Amino acid sequence: MKQVVQNYKTGKIKLEEVSVPFCKSGGVVVRNICSAVSVGTERLMIDMAKKSLLGKAIARPDLVRLAYQKALKEGFISVFKEAMNRLDESIPMGYSSGGEIVEIGKGVSRFKVGDRVVCAGAGFAVHAQYIWIPENLCIKFPDILDFESASFGMIGAIAVNGIRKANLTFGENVAVIGLGLIGLITVQVLKSYGCRVVGIDLDKNKVNLAEELGVDLGLKVDKDNILSEVENFTRKNGFDAVIITAASGDTKPVRLAEDIVRRKGRIVLVGVADLKLTRKIFWEKELSFIVARAAGEENDYHPEINRWTQGRNIEHFIDLLIRNKVKMDKLITHYFKIEEALKCYDMILKKKEPHIGVVFRYSDNLEINDSAKKTRLVFKQDSLKKQFSRLNVGVIGGGNFTKNILLPALKKVNGINLVGIATTKGISSQQVGKKFGFNYCSSDYKEILTDKSIGSIIVSTQHNLHSIMIIDGLKAEKNVFVEKPLCLNIAELKEIVKIFSGSGQRLMVGFNRRFSSLTMQAKSCLEKRSTALMLNYRVNAGNVADGHWVNDIEVSGGRIIGEICHFIDFFQFITNAHPQKIYVESIGGNQGKYSHGDNVCLTVCLSDGSVGTIIYNTKGSKAFSRERIEIFSEDSVVMIEDFKKLIMVKGNKKRRIVKMSQDLGYVNELNCFFDADRFNHEDFFKQYLYTSLATFKALDSLKTGKCVKIELEEVL
């Protein structure tokens, strides 16, 4: 299928041939009939991407600070490479479309195949022939409304949300600064609410169009008597509210709003402007200022909690269209076929023609059914059928970790062939496949499993998918490398044991820290010990932003299962012993922004008598080191910090090793997976079972407040 994307490094717009997205649970696949181009927003995105590296840094100093802090811990070279990888990504364009549902994902009950829906959201309602969209970002609409108008649902909802933030009452006077697409929609919605409206813009043609659409007064910004006109219109009071829908890089729209709003009035920024407010004016007039957040909150809250969420704002806008309160036909100036996307953006960027509303139309030349797998599989021109080999590799997953860490490490493994990659989004599989030299890409991971040439698969997906993909991979007679954790509960673990036993396949979990060169040297220093070890592993993990999948316990399993498994595995490797008992304490309950399992202290008793503590916290500063390990043996101490620095003390002798960048063991780990001589089949699997069980029992301990035994017989 065809999709419009932008390279964030160069700003270049491309029309790519990508695979149809996979229909994940919780959402639907929609065949786009039309999608709306948000001219102002998309032009800003393109202009930003076209800036030089220095220009991007100046525009986003917040990201530069984060990168600098990360570089201090991980090394400037590795962070620079990761930043370049992120910049070189393809960004899908578009965020508002209308189409028909062609597939229903698991757990979706509100829709059926054939429903006409408005789709919303950046990264979802993109300019593509087919899209996967979460259930809560779909709004059904009736046959009476055309797809062209409906495709502006998200854009119209942005206008509606901006109006709501102005807290208007009946009969108030409102000024709209900026009569582009959103401004002209805002004018119409305000008039339908009974407001007296003035539209202001630099372009006389847009002012004239606003007057055609019913605005009470249209004003061109450079008129000498604009303040006089405002005084006449508002009887010298000023506007009750000013809504800024302009996209400007300077302060002019805000300055104008300050001048024309009344005392105790409200200013709402829907568009883009420099936010240098004039304190004297705000103090004298006691003004309120708010920046409206797109179309409202995405969460589908009950009306008692939030009456006007994004979904309900879209529904309301669709209702205004149906009742002819908003007329899109006068705003849509251009129609393009998706095949003409590059011509469309050339017109927009070079301003070849006056334009306001721009729509992409899609031809239906694809089918979604069981027999049309080609729609989810895109081959390169040089694709060749290969003979079966364990060195022929298929990769499932294409998130940031996969793109920036795992695949660059995989490229350094000698002798392997990167055959196929599958991600649920067609554009991500196409981009990653092309960048790393895969023979083909797909949006359906089963393409990898049914490929007879592939002997080994790499699973790097969200945690809740690990067990099913391990099981499917083993059943398909593939060797399986899976990123941590192995699985999320005992039932999944038992099923993996059942399938793996006697399969003859390799199964490896991505516990990479044991493969770091610094870990190897630390272990070597401790080899001749005759007594048990005392181990301390301190993790300054940092807080994860709301909305990230790591915070979804159903998806990630939580911090203990999803990440602390790393550190338990490290203890096993260093001691050559397995965990027997575990005890966990937390700081107690949910505190502020921290969840119950975010800040914990674990005590792990190992079979050789060693005792390890893991202090895992999300409260510390990211400027401080992330991981520090201290190991105490007979008259000796070993310390590893952020896998960049190793200190070994034996008696009065001290040795220090410092690396330029982190060595977290990824390349060595993957080399081991593909090397039959190094891969210790039985021992590795036994350790994975112990580590997984230990995390499950850690949760039990956290709930009960008791020390819990770890017995492998429970899953064997």
C-alpha angles and dihedrals in degrees: 000000000000124000134174115232138168128218104229092205096057104015090233116152117222136183102220132193105229138162122270110262119260115251103244124190116273095036148052139241112240128196103221115228094177137358127195122231110222093212099193097044095043093047090053090050091051093046090051092050092049092059118105120255088264091048091052090049092051090048093049108033089156091066091045090056091050091049091050092051090048092048091055089060103034103028130266096254096057093043091049091051091049091049091051090050091052092048091052093060126116111243116206113233126222136041108198128061146142129221149123127286112244101169134029121213126219114283096021113127106156097074143046133201110281097032115141109232142179110225125206141185141069111271091022114051092046134154097273137115091244130022137183111224131182114248094245092056093058124088121188118225133187130252091253090077122071121234092237093063094037091055088071091062096115093042091050091048089055088058091047093049091050090053092049091053089058089066093219127190130201116297099009123150114242132185122204113202111200120034101206122122097299092039093054091047089049091053092054094046091049091051090051087056092055098252125146104240136197119192119206128190143145091238116078091201091058090047089053091050090051088054090051088053092055106267110159094226133008120203132188110221097232095055109126093222099047093121090048090052090050092051091051093047095048098035089247092302099105125227121313088219137007120203115198111207096159123114107223136152094211138061098255097103092049092045091052091048091051090053098049103037118096127241110288088012128144131244118197122191112208097155130042127288141143106274100217099135122197105241094197093057093043090050095047095046097032090227129187120221127190135172109219115226106228111271096338135268116342095212113100096234122179111263090247088064100037118000095190113043122161092268094051092046088055090048090051092050091050088052090053089052092049091050090048092240089127119040115203095175090077091049100047104087102164139035123193133179111237087246086064094054095119091051089051095053091044088058092047098046096042093039091227093160135017107262140170114162116030124186133193115212122203131213116218104233098139134073129208112212140111094273096050099071090142088079089067096042125071119187126200119234092249094050113139132183110251133204117247114277136158085228091061104096135202121191125207115197134032110200126137094279091051094047099041104033116012103042095045087053091046090054089061093059109102123231101016126122119217101218110164140001127196128195127161092243116068095213094053093049090047093049096045092042092054095043097050098037104251118167092231144356132215142178092221117072091203088074086067093048095050094047103109093202095060114091100171133038132197115212114200106157136121111303099252090064096053100089097047092047092047090051093045090047094050091047088053088055094246127142105243130215111183128183115238135313107052091210142327106247145016094261090058091045092054091050091051090050090051094050096039097049109097093358094118090218128124118246120188130176119210099248090147101168093077087060096055114117088231091055090050092052092046091052091048089055090055098044099102096051119130099193137053123279133242110217132187123187115186118191123191093192101168129219121293118226119254113266095033113131091235087072091056104091092198091057105034102026089230132274097298096053096031101046115000087067085077092063096044088053089050090056090052092051096048095046100035084226136108130236115263104173136015135193126187134193128180131192084259133263127344109320119189109306092347124099125219095261098040098087114038143148117213128193114202121193113202131206095250092056095261118139125209132187125201117199106193117180139165095192101083132095118270088223088070123079114281103215132022125175124193121187122186122200136152106326089328140098130195122196128186120186122192088330088278099089132044125185120187119187121187115174105309094340121098128188124189128194121185124182128204091234138008120290104202093164101247098137094043090048093054092045088055092051092056095040110085092194094056098038109098099203103189100033094050094051093047090052091049089054092050093047093049093046090048091057092048091049090047088062089049090052091049090054098043101032089229136117109257129207121232111218120177092203087076092076103026 
